[in-house]
């Protein structure tokens, strides 16, 4: 009799737990929809976190990490999704890892995820990210490969945004690749390639007269050239 009573109590406990979880899932699913409708991002994050605890799934985890990234919370995004490279990473997971690690100034860690994104879906915008990161890492030959791809595959309607001014602006993606080409050329030999880099910048400026970053970079390169000439004249 005692064993039978214990079994009944155990089954009842399981049943109550199942009902409780189902009720909580229903509650947070409704809460998620309401927060989404209200545009309450923190509410969406809270709801998604609870849903992932109650009923874990990789899709929910990927979505939660994407929301964190979209809100500029890159550390939280990486803590949610991890930074390991997995063969079964979803497209969303790859994007989150790549962009979050780049934003956290971890180019070496970000590159493999951008590489995989490019492998799955080649495109000029991903090539730009790879070129920029490889320039930072002094992988000039790899950067040049991506720059050449971008120059060949940039279409007239493709744009790249820059934010160094108070008012963000856009330039044609081709001009952005020309800018990276100048930077990469200079990076290969920062003493002998200044003129070549400036020539590329001048050509890019014709493509995008509003490209403020080009003027800043050109002025700095010319300043360096003048400083080297002044130093040489002393000797």
C-alpha positions in Angstrom: 0.0 0.0 0.0 2.8 2.4 0.9 4.5 1.7 -2.4 1.3 2.2 -4.3 0.7 5.5 -2.5 4.3 6.6 -3.3 3.8 5.8 -7.0 0.6 7.7 -7.1 2.2 10.8 -5.5 5.2 10.5 -7.9 2.9 10.4 -11.0 0.8 13.3 -9.6 4.0 15.3 -9.1 5.1 14.7 -12.7 1.6 15.6 -14.0 1.5 18.8 -11.9 5.0 19.8 -13.1 4.1 19.1 -16.8 1.0 21.3 -16.3 3.0 24.0 -14.6 5.6 24.1 -17.4 2.9 24.1 -20.1 1.2 27.0 -18.3 4.5 28.9 -18.0 5.3 28.3 -21.7 1.9 29.6 -22.6 2.3 32.7 -20.4 5.8 33.6 -21.8 4.7 32.9 -25.4 1.9 35.4 -24.9 4.2 37.8 -23.0 6.7 37.6 -25.9 4.0 38.4 -28.5 2.8 41.4 -26.4 6.3 42.8 -25.8 7.0 42.4 -29.6 3.8 44.2 -30.4 4.7 47.0 -28.0 8.2 47.3 -29.4 9.6 46.6 -25.9 13.0 45.0 -26.7 14.0 44.4 -23.1 10.6 42.6 -22.6 11.3 40.5 -25.7 14.7 39.6 -24.3 13.2 38.6 -20.9 10.5 36.5 -22.6 12.9 34.8 -24.9 15.2 34.0 -22.0 12.4 32.4 -20.0 11.2 30.4 -23.0 14.7 29.1 -23.6 15.0 28.0 -20.0 11.6 26.3 -20.0 11.9 24.7 -23.5 15.5 25.0 -24.7 16.2 25.1 -28.5 19.1 26.3 -30.6 16.7 28.4 -32.7 15.6 30.3 -29.6 19.2 30.8 -28.5 20.2 32.0 -31.9 17.3 34.5 -32.0 18.1 35.8 -28.5 21.7 36.3 -29.4 20.7 38.1 -32.6 18.5 40.5 -30.5 21.3 41.2 -28.2 23.7 41.9 -31.1 21.1 44.1 -32.8 20.9 46.2 -29.6 24.7 46.6 -29.5 25.0 44.2 -26.6 27.7 42.1 -28.2 29.2 40.6 -25.1 25.7 39.3 -24.1 25.3 38.0 -27.6 28.5 36.0 -27.4 27.8 34.8 -23.9 24.4 33.5 -25.1 25.6 31.7 -28.3 29.3 31.1 -27.6 32.2 31.8 -29.9 33.1 28.2 -30.9 32.9 27.4 -34.7 30.4 24.6 -35.3 29.7 22.9 -38.6 26.0 23.1 -37.8 25.9 26.8 -37.0 22.8 28.4 -38.5 23.2 31.4 -40.8 22.0 33.6 -37.9 24.5 32.1 -35.5 27.3 32.8 -38.0 26.2 36.4 -38.4 26.0 37.0 -34.7 29.4 35.5 -33.9 31.1 37.3 -36.8 29.6 40.8 -36.2 29.8 40.6 -32.4 33.4 39.5 -32.3 34.3 42.2 -34.8 32.5 44.8 -32.6 34.4 43.5 -29.6 37.7 44.1 -31.5 38.5 40.5 -32.0 39.3 40.3 -35.7 41.3 37.1 -35.5 38.3 35.3 -34.0 35.8 37.0 -36.3 37.4 36.1 -39.6 36.6 32.4 -39.6 32.9 33.2 -39.2 32.9 35.7 -42.0 34.9 33.1 -44.1 32.1 30.6 -43.5 29.4 33.2 -44.3 31.2 34.0 -47.6 31.5 30.3 -48.4 27.8 29.7 -47.9 26.7 32.9 -49.6 29.4 34.8 -51.5 28.8 38.6 -51.8 30.5 41.9 -52.0 29.4 43.1 -48.6 30.9 40.1 -46.8 34.0 40.5 -48.9 34.3 44.0 -47.6 34.2 42.8 -44.0 36.9 40.2 -44.8 39.1 42.7 -46.6 38.9 45.2 -43.8 39.6 42.6 -41.1 42.5 41.1 -43.0 44.1 44.5 -43.4 43.9 44.9 -39.7 45.6 41.5 -39.3 48.3 42.4 -41.9 47.1 39.6 -44.1 47.6 41.9 -47.2 47.5 39.1 -49.8 44.2 37.7 -48.4 42.8 41.3 -48.2 43.7 42.0 -51.8 41.9 38.9 -52.9 38.7 40.1 -51.2 39.2 43.6 -52.5 39.5 42.4 -56.1 36.4 40.3 -55.6 34.5 43.3 -54.3 35.6 45.7 -57.1 34.5 43.1 -59.6 31.1 42.4 -57.9 30.0 45.8 -56.5 26.8 46.9 -58.2 25.7 50.4 -58.7 22.9 50.2 -56.1 25.2 48.8 -53.4 26.2 51.3 -50.7 28.5 51.4 -47.7 27.8 53.6 -44.6 30.4 55.5 -42.7 30.0 57.1 -39.3 33.1 59.2 -38.6 31.1 62.4 -39.0 28.2 63.6 -36.8 25.9 62.9 -39.8 26.4 59.3 -41.1 26.7 59.1 -44.9 26.7 56.5 -47.6 29.0 56.0 -50.6 29.0 53.5 -53.5 30.4 50.1 -52.4 32.9 50.2 -55.2 34.4 53.5 -53.8 34.6 51.8 -50.4 36.6 49.0 -51.9 38.8 51.5 -53.6 39.4 53.1 -50.2 40.4 49.7 -48.8 42.6 49.1 -51.7 44.5 52.3 -50.9 44.8 51.3 -47.3 46.0 47.9 -48.2 48.5 49.3 -50.7 49.9 51.6 -48.0 49.9 48.8 -45.4 52.2 46.7 -47.7 54.9 49.4 -47.6 54.1 52.5 -45.6 57.2 54.3 -46.8 57.3 53.7 -50.5 53.6 53.2 -51.3 52.2 56.6 -50.1 52.0 58.0 -53.6 50.3 54.9 -55.0 47.8 54.9 -52.2 47.1 58.6 -52.7 46.4 58.0 -56.4 43.9 55.3 -55.5 42.2 57.7 -53.0 42.0 60.4 -55.7 40.3 57.9 -58.1 37.9 56.9 -55.3 37.0 60.5 -54.6 35.9 60.9 -58.2 33.5 58.0 -57.6 32.2 59.5 -54.3 32.9 63.2 -53.8 31.2 63.1 -50.4 33.6 60.4 -49.1 34.9 62.3 -46.1 37.0 59.4 -44.8 39.1 59.5 -48.0 40.0 63.2 -47.5 41.0 62.5 -43.9 43.2 59.6 -44.9 44.7 61.4 -47.9 45.6 64.4 -45.6 47.3 62.0 -43.2 49.3 60.2 -45.9 50.5 63.5 -47.3 51.4 64.7 -43.8 53.5 61.5 -43.4 55.2 62.0 -46.8 56.0 65.6 -45.9 57.5 64.5 -42.6 59.6 61.9 -44.2 60.9 64.4 -46.8 61.7 66.9 -44.1 63.6 64.2 -42.2 65.5 63.1 -45.3 66.5 66.7 -46.0 68.1 66.9 -42.6 70.3 64.0 -43.4 
